[in-house]
Amino acid sequence: KTLAQFFEEQEGDMRALLEALEAAIKAYQETLAEKKARDDKMAKLEADAESGGVKRMRAKAELEAMKSEDELERNRREITAGAKTRKAKKDLENGDPFAEEQKRVAAEKKKKEEE
């Protein structure tokens, strides 16, 4: 390789890291949106439970059902999405666009030394 080619910016590595970060952020935002929607629905049901009549009883029953649901899966998705986001940010910060090229050059050098 020529010197110009060696110092030429390699967009492929950084682009992949940025795409991974964007995907992780999107997944995390989706889990937060699900959580907010659930919280909003519970707040509406609590308000309805304070009104009178049949609507009150239905709201109370639905609210109790929502409170008794297992939130383990939702919490796991939120934690996993947050971890993927943090990992993608870390990878982007530590991303060396020339690392692959350096490894290739080192392998070639080692191969020539062995010959």
Secondary structure, 3 states (H helix, E strand, C coil): CCHHHHHCCCHHHHHHHHHHHHHHHHHHHHHHHHHHHHHHHHHHHHHHHCCCCHHHHHHHHHHHHHHHCCCHHHHHHHHHHHHHHHHHHHHHHHCCCCHHHHHHHHHHHHHHHHC
